[in-house]
C-alpha cells in the first residue's frame, strides 16, 4: 500500500525544482502538470509518467528562462536607450565626464603597455627559471664594494667541472668593433659567444645549424636587416666582413631578436676568435651564464661559490671577488647597482612611477565622475520619484545608473584609445621604446581594456547609483533638497581631494624645476664651454703623439688649446683608494680618490692652482713622483703646509710628493659631494680635449675628423661636447621633471573639468536664491563672490593639506643631491596661488553668467 501511494504522487524533487528554478509558477499550471501525470500513469505506467513529468518540467524551465533572457535583453536595451537619452540631454555633464575619464584612462593604457613590456624581458626563454648570470662583488682596498658582471674567461670551465647541477654554460663578450666595408668604416656593437648560446637561450636561426654554428674561429652570424646594410639583397651566408682588421665569414642568419631581451644584438661572432689574453683571473672581460638542471637549487649553488673560488683562485682572490647568481628574469630590472653593465637594463622605479601617476590621475578623474554624477541626480529627482511610484525596484534603479556609468566608461575608453594611439610616438621617443597598441593582435590588451572599462564603470558609478536609488518617492516628487548636509559634504571633500593631488603635483614640479635650474647655473669650478672631447681610447700610445697632434691642430685658428686625461671633469670622480702619509711622526691612512691627468690639464680647464705648481714637462720627476691635491684633500688630511708631503698608495704602488694644490671643482654630478682627490700624471690611453671657438663649430669638427683620419687610420672618429656629457648625468632628473610637469597639467585639467561641471550645478540649484538676492539689491560682483567663495575656501583647504605632503615627497628627492636649493615657502605659495587662479578662472564664466541671469526667469516655478 505504501509503495502504491508513492507511485501515485508526482515526483517531489521535480515539483520543488519547478518552483525554485522558475521563481514560482501559477497553481493552475502546477495542477495541469499533475493532471497530465496521473493520465500518463493510468495509461502507460509509473516510469512513463515520471519521464513525461520531467520532460515537461525541463521544457517549461527552458521556455521560462528563454522568456526571462528575452526580457533581460529588452530591459538592457531599455537601460541603454534611457542612458543614451540622458547622455544627450545632459551634454555638458556627459562631455566633462567622458573627457576626464578619457584622460585618466589614457595614462593607464600607456602605463599598462610600458610596465607589461618592462616585466616581459627575457620571459620568452624556455629555460627561463634555470638560467642565471654570474655576478661578482669586488671588495676594494678602500672598503668600497663594486658589483660587476664581468668575470674571467676560465670561470665557465671551472663551474662545469665542479658542479654537476650545472647543465650548461656560455661565455659572452659584448664589444664595440670597427667594420671596414668597401673602405667605409662603421661602428657596430657585437657579441662574441659560443655554440652553447643557442642551447641555453631560445633565440632562433633563419639559417645555420644551432649545434655547430660559431664553433670555427673568425665566423659569425648576422640578422637579415644588418646583412642588407652591408650586402644589399644578396644572401649574406658565405660573405666576408672585415672586423677590427680580421676577416670574418658569415655562416648563418639570426632571426631578429625580440625587443624585450637584454642581449639584443644584430651580429654574433665566434668566441674562439675573441682575443682576451688573460693570464690572471683578476682581469675580467667576459660575462658567464649558466643553466641549472631542473632539480637543482640556485640558493645551494650560490652558497658554494666562495669555497669554489678559494679552490681555483686562492684565498686572496676569493676574499676580494665574491661570486653570486643573478636570475635571468631579474637582469633587466634588477641591475641598477651593477657597474659598467652592457646589458639592456632599466630601473623598476619608472614602472612604479608611471603606474602610480596613472592611478592618481585616474582617481582624480573617477572622483570627478562620482562628484558630477551625484550632483546631476538633483536634476533627475522627479524622474526617480516617478519610477519608484510606478513600481521600479531599487535594484532596477541601481542597474539603470550603473548602465549609464559603464556607457560613459566605454565612451571614455574608446576616446582614451584614440588619444593613446596619437601620443604613442612621442611616448616611445620619450621612453626609448618601440611599444605598439593593437587590440586585434594583442588579446592581453583587449582583455585589459574590457576589464578596465567595466571596473571603472562599476567603481565610478556604484556610489551615485546607491545614492540615487535610496531617495524616498515622496521626497523625490516634492523635489526636497536631498543634497544638503551629508551629500554636500561628500562633494566638497571630493573637490578638496582632487586639488590636494593637483597642488602636490604642481608644487613638487616647481621645486624640481628650481633644482634643475640650479644645476644648470651652478659654477662647476672649471671651464666646459666649447670643449670637444675626442675618444682616443683605442690608441694605447696616443700620449706619445699628443705634441705632434697638438701642433697640427693648433694651426686651425678656431682651435684654442688641446689637452688630455684619462677621463674628463664633471663626469668622473676618480678611483677610491687608501692613501698613507706621515703626520706628527704617525702614519695616517685616509680614503681619497685618485684622478689621472696630463700636462696642462688644470690650465686647459681654467682650474686655479692655489699653491705650488702644475705638472711640468721641464721637470722629469713630475711624471713619476709628482702629486697634486685639491682643497678638500688638504682639509681632510689636516695639512697646514701640504707641499713636499710624501704620500703613498700601496695598492697602486704609488709613492710621490705633493707639488701643488688646486681649487675644488665638481668631478661628477651635483648628486655627489666634492671628494678629496689626489691627481697624478697619466700617460696611457686617454681622451683628447679640444677647446674651440664658437664661430664655426661644424667646420671645426670636420677639420678634426679629417686630421683624425691621418692620425688614427682604421679608427672611427668619435667626439662629443663636454657640456652635453655633463648634462647626460641629469637625464633621469629631467625625465622626472617632464613626467611631473605633464602629470600636473593633466591633474589640474581634470580637476578644473570637475569644477566647471559643479559650477553649472551650483548655478542651477541656486537659481531662486540668486534671483531673490538680485531683487533685494545684491550686485553682480557680490553674487560672484558668494558663488565663488565656497570653491575658494575648498582650494585653500586643499593647499593646507597638500603642502606637508609635497614637502615630504620633495625632501626625499632633493636628498639625492649633495648640492641643492633650499625648500623655500615661496614654492608652496606659488603652487597654491596657481591652483587658486586656475580654479577661479574655471568657475568665473559660469558664476558671472548665473549672477547676470534675469531674476524673473530664476523665480519661475520649475
Secondary structure, 3 states (H helix, E strand, C coil): CHHHHHHHCCCHHHHHHHHHHCCCCCHHHHHHHHHHHHHHHHHHCHHHHHHHHHHHHHHHHHHHHHHHHHHHHHHHHHHHHHHHHHHHHCHHHHHHHHHHHHHHHHHHHHHHHHHHHHHCCCCCCCCHHHEEEEEEEEECCCCCEEEECEECCCHHHHHHHHCCCEEEEEEEEEEEEEEEECCEEEEEEEEEECCCHHHHCCCCEEECCCCCCCCCCCEEEEEHHHHHHHHCCCCCCCCEEEECCEEEEEEEEECCCCCCCCCCCCEEEEHHHCCCCCCCCCCCCEEEEEEECCCCCHHHHHHHHHHHHHHHHHHHHHHHEEEEEEEHHHCCCCCCCECCCCCCCCCHHHHHHHHHHHHHHHHHHHHHHHHHHHHHHHHHHHHHHHHHHCCCCHHHHHHHHHHHHHHHHHHHHHHHHHHHHHHHHHHHHHHCCCCCCCCCCCHHHHHHHHHHHHHHHHHHHHHHHHHHHCCCHHHHHCCCCCCCCHHHHHHHHHHHHHHHHHHHHHHHHHHHHHHHHHHHHCCCCCCCCCEEEEECCCCCCHHHHHHHHHHHHCCCCCEEEEEEECCCCCCCCCEEEEEEEEECCEEEEEEEEEEEECCCHHHHCCCCEEEECCCCCCCCCHHHHEEEEEHHHHHHHCCCCCCCCEEEEHHHCEEEEEEEEECCCCCCCCCCCCCCEEEEECCCCCEEEEEECCCCHHHHHHHHHHHHHHHCCCCCCCEEEHHHHHHHCCHHHHHHHHHHHHHHHHHHHHHHHHHHHHHHHHHHHCHHHHHHHHHCCCCHHHHHHHHHHHHHHHHHHHHHHHHHHHHHHHHHHHCCCCCCCCCCHHHHHHHHHHHHHHHHHHHHHHHHHHHCCCHHHHCCCC
